[in-house]
Amino acid sequence: MPHNDEARHRHPLYDHGLADVRWVGEAIDTPWLAEVGTAYLGSQPPIRHFVVLLKEGTVEVAAADVEVERATEPPANGWIHRRLCG
């Protein structure tokens, strides 16, 4: 998660489309996905590489699908809940 909004230009995917992403994007055929994909077993749907851009960092997720909900205000308990599907 080291690539915050001020250092995002140093992210390995920046020149491969990440520069145009404003919040959440999907990276296709990345070396990281190939690496983590070897650990993915079973007859589940294939995993995909999602990149979530935050002010203080970048989150990369390998999942069959991802659903992200944005709220105008944080939850009362301070946690932001995200549901990964698949």
N, CA, C and O of each residue as an XYZ file, in Angstrom:
344
protein
N       0.811     -1.180      0.000
C       0.000      0.000      0.000
C       0.871      1.268      0.000
O       0.390      2.307      0.451
N       2.088      1.242     -0.465
C       2.950      2.412     -0.361
C       2.664      3.525     -1.359
O       3.141      4.642     -1.158
N       1.926      3.282     -2.402
C       1.728      4.299     -3.438
C       0.514      5.169     -3.113
O      -0.608      4.864     -3.515
N       0.759      6.262     -2.375
C      -0.336      7.166     -2.063
C      -0.570      8.122     -3.231
O       0.037      7.979     -4.292
N      -1.446      9.087     -3.027
C      -1.802      9.974     -4.142
C      -0.629     10.823     -4.633
O      -0.631     11.261     -5.783
N       0.356     11.061     -3.797
C       1.505     11.869     -4.209
C       2.608     11.051     -4.880
O       3.465     11.616     -5.560
N       2.598      9.734     -4.699
C       3.640      8.878     -5.278
C       3.067      7.849     -6.251
O       3.748      6.897     -6.630
N       1.829      8.045     -6.644
C       1.183      7.064     -7.516
C       1.911      6.909     -8.847
O       1.865      5.838     -9.453
N       2.581      7.958     -9.309
C       3.305      7.894    -10.584
C       4.452      6.880    -10.544
O       5.006      6.538    -11.588
N       4.810      6.399     -9.359
C       5.861      5.381     -9.224
C       5.318      3.955     -9.234
O       6.096      3.000     -9.238
N       4.020      3.800     -9.239
C       3.416      2.461     -9.241
C       3.755      1.775    -10.562
O       3.723      2.423    -11.608
N       4.080      0.482    -10.541
C       4.445     -0.236    -11.770
C       3.375     -0.193    -12.866
O       3.705     -0.305    -14.047
N       2.111     -0.034    -12.498
C       1.042     -0.020    -13.497
C       0.672      1.389    -13.959
O      -0.226      1.551    -14.786
N       1.340      2.390    -13.444
C       0.965      3.778    -13.747
C       0.982      4.069    -15.245
O       0.035      4.657    -15.767
N       2.030      3.671    -15.934
C       2.136      3.925    -17.374
C       1.377      2.906    -18.218
O       1.423      2.956    -19.447
N       0.683      1.988    -17.561
C      -0.076      0.957    -18.274
C      -1.572      1.118    -18.026
O      -2.320      0.141    -18.062
N      -2.008      2.348    -17.776
C      -3.429      2.630    -17.619
C      -3.838      3.140    -16.252
O      -4.901      3.747    -16.119
N      -3.027      2.912    -15.236
C      -3.386      3.363    -13.890
C      -3.482      4.892    -13.811
O      -4.235      5.421    -12.993
N      -2.743      5.588    -14.639
C      -2.785      7.053    -14.641
C      -4.185      7.578    -14.951
O      -4.540      8.680    -14.532
N      -4.981      6.799    -15.683
C      -6.326      7.225    -16.066
C      -7.405      6.787    -15.089
O      -8.559      7.193    -15.224
N      -7.050      5.966    -14.111
C      -8.021      5.463    -13.129
C      -8.179      6.498    -12.031
O      -7.189      7.033    -11.532
N      -9.410      6.784    -11.651
C      -9.663      7.779    -10.613
C     -10.028      7.154     -9.270
O      -9.869      7.801     -8.235
N     -10.520      5.894     -9.262
C     -10.878      5.298     -7.977
C     -10.626      3.790     -7.968
O      -9.776      3.324     -7.210
N     -11.337      3.018     -8.785
C     -11.172      1.568     -8.825
C     -11.014      1.142    -10.273
O     -11.760      1.581    -11.148
N     -10.031      0.280    -10.515
C      -9.822     -0.228    -11.863
C      -9.446     -1.697    -11.834
O      -9.164     -2.257    -10.775
N      -9.445     -2.312    -12.998
C      -9.035     -3.706    -13.119
C      -7.823     -3.774    -14.029
O      -7.815     -3.203    -15.120
N      -6.802     -4.476    -13.568
C      -5.584     -4.675    -14.356
C      -5.674     -6.067    -14.991
O      -6.062     -7.031    -14.331
N      -5.322     -6.164    -16.243
C      -5.452     -7.409    -17.002
C      -4.068     -8.004    -17.263
O      -3.138     -7.291    -17.640
N      -3.941     -9.321    -17.058
C      -2.713    -10.061    -17.380
C      -1.459     -9.459    -16.744
O      -0.473     -9.211    -17.439
N      -1.486     -9.228    -15.454
C      -0.321     -8.660    -14.770
C       0.572     -9.764    -14.214
O       0.083    -10.856    -13.924
N       1.851     -9.510    -14.060
C       2.748    -10.496    -13.454
C       2.309    -10.868    -12.036
O       2.410    -12.029    -11.640
N       1.824     -9.889    -11.275
C       1.375    -10.179     -9.908
C       0.198    -11.145     -9.924
O       0.147    -12.065     -9.107
N      -0.740    -10.954    -10.832
C      -1.887    -11.850    -10.924
C      -1.451    -13.249    -11.318
O      -1.983    -14.231    -10.800
N      -0.493    -13.355    -12.225
C       0.022    -14.668    -12.614
C       0.674    -15.364    -11.416
O       0.541    -16.576    -11.246
N       1.373    -14.596    -10.595
C       2.042    -15.155     -9.419
C       1.041    -15.637     -8.370
O       1.156    -16.763     -7.886
N       0.068    -14.811     -8.014
C      -0.896    -15.221     -6.988
C      -1.901    -16.218     -7.548
O      -2.492    -16.989     -6.792
N      -2.100    -16.212     -8.853
C      -3.036    -17.148     -9.465
C      -2.609    -18.595     -9.338
O      -3.453    -19.490     -9.379
N      -1.308    -18.847     -9.185
C      -0.842    -20.223     -9.023
C      -1.276    -20.805     -7.687
O      -1.325    -22.025     -7.533
N      -1.592    -19.948     -6.715
C      -2.046    -20.415     -5.411
C      -3.555    -20.598     -5.359
O      -4.084    -21.099     -4.366
N      -4.241    -20.204     -6.399
C      -5.703    -20.271     -6.440
C      -6.113    -21.643     -6.945
O      -5.871    -21.978     -8.104
N      -6.725    -22.429     -6.091
C      -7.076    -23.805     -6.429
C      -8.586    -23.970     -6.542
O      -9.348    -23.140     -6.046
N      -9.009    -25.033     -7.188
C     -10.425    -25.348     -7.270
C     -11.020    -24.951     -8.601
O     -10.334    -24.453     -9.493
N     -12.307    -25.182     -8.710
C     -13.008    -24.890     -9.960
C     -13.795    -23.587     -9.867
O     -14.814    -23.425    -10.539
N     -13.333    -22.682     -9.055
C     -13.982    -21.387     -8.901
C     -13.755    -20.548    -10.162
O     -12.943    -20.906    -11.015
N     -14.469    -19.444    -10.272
C     -14.201    -18.540    -11.399
C     -12.760    -18.037    -11.332
O     -12.183    -17.985    -10.246
N     -12.173    -17.672    -12.455
C     -10.796    -17.175    -12.436
C     -10.689    -15.890    -11.628
O     -11.631    -15.099    -11.568
N      -9.541    -15.695    -11.012
C      -9.357    -14.474    -10.228
C      -8.957    -13.315    -11.126
O      -8.405    -13.501    -12.210
N      -9.250    -12.125    -10.647
C      -8.975    -10.900    -11.386
C      -8.173     -9.963    -10.486
O      -8.166    -10.131     -9.266
N      -7.512     -8.998    -11.066
C      -6.633     -8.061    -10.352
C      -7.312     -6.691    -10.320
O      -7.422     -6.018    -11.345
N      -7.768     -6.287     -9.126
C      -8.410     -4.993     -8.942
C      -7.460     -4.055     -8.220
O      -6.715     -4.475     -7.334
N      -7.487     -2.786     -8.598
C      -6.655     -1.763     -7.967
C      -7.591     -0.676     -7.447
O      -8.370     -0.090     -8.199
N      -7.495     -0.421     -6.134
C      -8.326      0.599     -5.490
C      -7.412      1.733     -5.061
O      -6.484      1.530     -4.278
N      -7.672      2.919     -5.572
C      -6.835      4.076     -5.275
C      -7.428      4.863     -4.112
O      -8.576      5.304     -4.158
N      -6.620      5.028     -3.072
C      -7.022      5.776     -1.888
C      -6.074      6.948     -1.708
O      -4.994      6.963     -2.299
N      -6.448      7.907     -0.921
C      -5.597      9.074     -0.688
C      -4.254      8.667     -0.104
O      -3.212      9.144     -0.554
N      -4.266      7.800      0.885
C      -3.036      7.444      1.589
C      -2.401      6.140      1.118
O      -1.427      5.688      1.720
N      -2.917      5.529      0.073
C      -2.317      4.292     -0.409
C      -3.077      3.695     -1.573
O      -4.105      4.218     -2.004
N      -2.558      2.602     -2.066
C      -3.162      1.853     -3.159
C      -3.378      0.428     -2.680
O      -2.454     -0.200     -2.164
N      -4.586     -0.086     -2.847
C      -4.911     -1.441     -2.428
C      -5.075     -2.286     -3.689
O      -5.796     -1.909     -4.613
N      -4.393     -3.438     -3.713
C      -4.528     -4.355     -4.844
C      -5.156     -5.639     -4.334
O      -4.734     -6.190     -3.317
N      -6.165     -6.108     -5.049
C      -6.956     -7.250     -4.614
C      -7.002     -8.286     -5.735
O      -7.237     -7.951     -6.896
N      -6.774     -9.542     -5.371
C      -6.964    -10.655     -6.298
C      -8.222    -11.387     -5.850
O      -8.255    -11.977     -4.771
N      -9.258    -11.346     -6.686
C     -10.539    -11.953     -6.329
C     -11.311    -12.281     -7.599
O     -11.006    -11.763     -8.673
N     -12.304    -13.137     -7.471
C     -13.147    -13.453     -8.614
C     -13.974    -12.238     -9.010
O     -14.254    -12.026    -10.190
N     -14.359    -11.449     -8.027
C     -15.133    -10.249     -8.276
C     -15.017     -9.369     -7.042
O     -14.656     -9.851     -5.968
N     -15.313     -8.117     -7.180
C     -15.265     -7.212     -6.037
C     -16.430     -6.235     -6.154
O     -16.759     -5.752     -7.237
N     -17.029     -5.966     -5.027
C     -18.104     -4.985     -4.966
C     -17.704     -3.955     -3.917
O     -17.455     -4.303     -2.763
N     -17.645     -2.715     -4.310
C     -17.244     -1.651     -3.396
C     -18.391     -0.666     -3.295
O     -18.942     -0.226     -4.304
N     -18.740     -0.328     -2.080
C     -19.804      0.638     -1.862
C     -19.198      1.900     -1.267
O     -18.427      1.827     -0.310
N     -19.536      3.039     -1.819
C     -19.073      4.322     -1.285
C     -20.192      4.945     -0.466
O     -21.361      4.911     -0.849
N     -19.813      5.506      0.653
C     -20.778      6.190      1.504
C     -20.347      7.640      1.659
O     -19.155      7.946      1.618
N     -21.297      8.517      1.832
C     -20.957      9.915      2.010
C     -20.409     10.182      3.403
O     -19.674     11.147      3.612
N     -20.771      9.318      4.365
C     -20.263      9.461      5.722
C     -19.777      8.103      6.205
O     -20.329      7.078      5.806
N     -18.750      8.074      7.060
C     -18.251      6.797      7.575
C     -19.268      6.152      8.516
O     -20.087      6.850      9.113
N     -19.220      4.828      8.652
C     -20.116      4.144      9.596
C     -19.852      4.613     11.021
O     -18.778      5.132     11.325
N     -20.828      4.429     11.879
C     -20.731      4.890     13.267
C     -19.551      4.256     14.009
O     -18.955      4.890     14.880
N     -19.209      3.002     13.666
C     -18.122      2.327     14.378
C     -16.747      2.652     13.794
O     -15.739      2.164     14.304
N     -16.685      3.459     12.743
C     -15.404      3.864     12.173
C     -14.856      2.917     11.120
O     -13.914      3.269     10.410
N     -15.425      1.717     11.002
C     -14.934      0.758     10.009
C     -15.626      0.981      8.682
O     -16.823      1.262      8.632
N     -14.875      0.856      7.622
C     -15.446      0.888      6.269
C     -15.566     -0.569      5.833
O     -14.563     -1.278      5.746
N     -16.770     -1.009      5.563
C     -16.992     -2.410      5.206
C     -17.014     -2.573      3.697
O     -17.665     -1.802      2.992
N     -16.320     -3.554      3.215
C     -16.299     -3.889      1.798
C     -16.597     -5.379      1.670
O     -16.131     -6.180      2.481
N     -17.351     -5.742      0.680
C     -17.673     -7.150      0.482
C     -16.996     -7.629     -0.782
O     -17.237     -7.107     -1.870
N     -16.147     -8.625     -0.625
C     -15.518     -9.260     -1.789
C     -16.395    -10.433     -2.185
O     -16.787    -11.233     -1.335
N     -16.700    -10.538     -3.445
C     -17.591    -11.597     -3.935
C     -16.766    -12.695     -4.580
O     -15.640    -12.470     -5.025
N     -17.338    -13.873     -4.624
C     -16.686    -14.954     -5.342
C     -16.199    -15.952     -4.424
O     -15.615    -16.949     -4.848
